[in-house]
């Protein structure tokens, strides 16, 4: 991507304005939180973006800072208050993350009297000539269409390439969209963008009287370190894990450390035609189906946890979501995913 192309992308997606304060921030390895080559590249990219934004700011009248912090070592663990306070003083925060801080940033941008909008990236240099060049006006239309479909649906029927089936209860929840637009205070996006997503019905105390138990139930297959585990789900929680050996035991220990991690937290459907499966979750999830566990409060769910992690089931993943049908109150069903691919024609 040429410098002029990056400047255009930044203007189109983030629109920094004269008088604003912009911050580029990134996490750093330390202690038991080990470094890796992709993370090193992300930190280099953070400085590249800072330099580009600095040139823009010098000519267009906004200021730009760069800031690093010790990585939490787990996706969506809350950042220390002093760091959150620092980030909240900027109009635009662009985070280059090894470990996601989306839940912290969403709370910052949505806080009363917030002045902040923000984006989270897990960048790689190859994205400059790929997903960063997507037509984000088109992506926005797809994401909004999915958001509306998820809001109206009462459930989702998912078949996996493993032969397993999972039903996700979508009652009493609203859909959201990540559209590739981060121009207004209060917005948070992942970038590259392009998805519609929703928290499942979790049957919390303040809603269970009207809606009863959650109907989220079935088998949720997960590929982890080359092994396929089967999460047994009932009432929107992982109740047990089928699998043998040290890897299965490791996963069981992880969930036993914090009960809230067992929450089925998100149903997401990526809709960026330029996104490809590479193992980079922030891009992978924009290809198609993904399901997350842990925290859901950052998009109107009811569960707060110490993590939120998406597992992707798009075409090309170790396990694919071969079909997804949205279920509506009149018993109508819309097959949004067929043969592991999103039916874009239904979004136009």
C-alpha positions, -999 to +999 in steps of 0.1 A: +000+000+000+014+034-010+015+062+015-012+080-004-034+049-002-029+046+036-037+083+040-069+078+020-079+047+040-073+066+073-094+095+061-122+073+049-124+050+080-112+073+109-115+109+096-092+126+121-101+163+124-083+195+131-080+201+169-084+164+178-059+143+198-050+110+182-032+081+200-016+050+185-011+024+212+003-012+213+009-039+239+043-053+246+056-088+258+070-093+293+077-121+317+056-151+308+038-132+280+062-143+252+070-124+221+065-138+185+074-127+150+039-115+141+037-094+173+070-078+164+057-069+130+025-054+146+047-031+167+066-020+136+032-013+119+021+007+149+051+030+144+045+031+106+009+043+112+021+068+138+045+083+113+017+085+087-007+101+111+020+125+123+025+137+087-013+141+083-016+159+116+012+183+109-007+195+078-043+191+090-041+204+125-045+174+148-019+160+173-006+124+174+010+105+203+022+069+206+020+048+238+029+012+248+017-008+277+024-043+292+002-068+275-025-084+297-016-118+282-053-128+277-079-115+253-103-089+267-089-088+303-097-053+317-068-029+315-056-012+347-076+020+355-046+043+350-042+031+314-080+033+307-079+069+321-051+078+298-068+063+267-100+082+275-083+115+271-080+111+233-105+116+205-092+087+184-074+057+198-059+031+173-048+000+191-024-025+175-030-055+198-015-090+203-042-095+230-075-078+224-086-050+246-120-045+229-141-048+260-120-021+278-122+002+247-159-003+243-165+008+279-143+039+273-161+050+241-196+044+256-189+061+289-209+091+299-193+123+285-169+102+264-149+121+238-134+089+223-138+067+193-115+037+188-104+008+167-086-024+174-062-040+149-041-072+149-022-060+118+001-077+093+020-061+065+003-083+039-031-067+048-019-035+030-025-051-003-055-072+008-082-066+033-073-030+040-082-023+003-118-036+007-147-014-005-159-003+030-190+013+016-200-022+004-189-039+036-210-014+056-242-024+037-236-061+043-229-056+080-260-035+085-281-061+067-268-089+089-274-068+121-310-064+111-315-101+104-299-111+137-321-086+156-353-101+142-343-137+146-352-158+176-325-185+170-298-199+148-294-235+137-257-244+130-244-275+114-206-282+115-183-302+092-178-326+122-214-336+119-223-317+151-253-294+156-257-263+179-288-242+184-282-206+196-311-188+213-313-152+201-344-140+220-343-107+239-311-095+223-303-070+195-277-073+167-247-050+162-225-043+132-189-035+126-190-015+095-156+000+089-167+034+100-149+050+130-157+087+124-180+095+154-175+097+191-187+066+209-178+042+181-156+011+185-146-011+155-122-039+149-102-033+117-103-048+092-140-045+096-171-063+084-194-083+105-228-085+122-229-100+156-252-106+186-250-119+222-272-151+228-300-151+253-282-160+286-312-164+309-301-140+336-322-132+368-338-101+354-351-118+323-356-155+331-391-149+346-404-138+312-383-159+288-374-190+309-342-210+304-319-203+275-325-227+245-289-225+234-280-262+234-260-288+214-224-297+206-199-270+199-168-285+182-135-267+188-101-273+171-073-266+196-036-274+191-045-299+164-071-318+184-109-316+180-128-312+213-165-313+217-180-287+241-214-299+254-236-269+257-269-265+276-287-233+288-261-213+270-232-227+290-204-252+283-213-279+307-186-305+299-159-312+273-155-344+254-119-352+247-090-373+260-054-365+269-034-335+281-049-310+257-084-317+268-073-316+304-056-282+298-089-268+283-109-281+312-086-265+337-089-232+318-127-232+321-126-244+357-106-213+367-135-190+360-171-201+356-180-171+335-157-183+307-182-211+300-207-186+287-216-187+250-210-150+244-214-142+207-227-154+174-209-134+146-211-135+108-182-118+089-190-101+056-157-086+042-152-101+007-115-093+008-109-111+041-091-145+040-083-172+065-048-170+078-050-177+115-053-140+123-086-140+142-094-103+136-093-110+099-105-146+100-138-136+117-146-112+088-147-142+064-178-158+079-192-177+110-176-173+144-188-181+179-172-167+211-171-176+248-168-154+279-177-117+282-209-104+264-217-072+283-198-051+257-227-057+233-257-058+255-253-094+269-254-101+306-221-118+314-189-102+325-158-124+324-121-120+323-119-129+286-138-130+253-124-151+224-139-158+190-135-192+173-139-191+136-158-216+114-155-201+079-145-219+048-109-230+051-109-233+089-100-267+106-138-270+115-163-253+092-198-242+099-214-258+069-247-242+073-264-215+094-301-209+094-317-180+112-351-189+127-379-164+130-411-162+151-433-172+122-412-204+117-395-189+086-359-199+082-332-181+062-301-200+053-274-173+056-245-197+053-244-226+028-215-249+021-195-229+047-199-197+027-219-166+034-248-160+009-240-124+000-270-123-024-293-123+007-277-091+019-281-070-012 
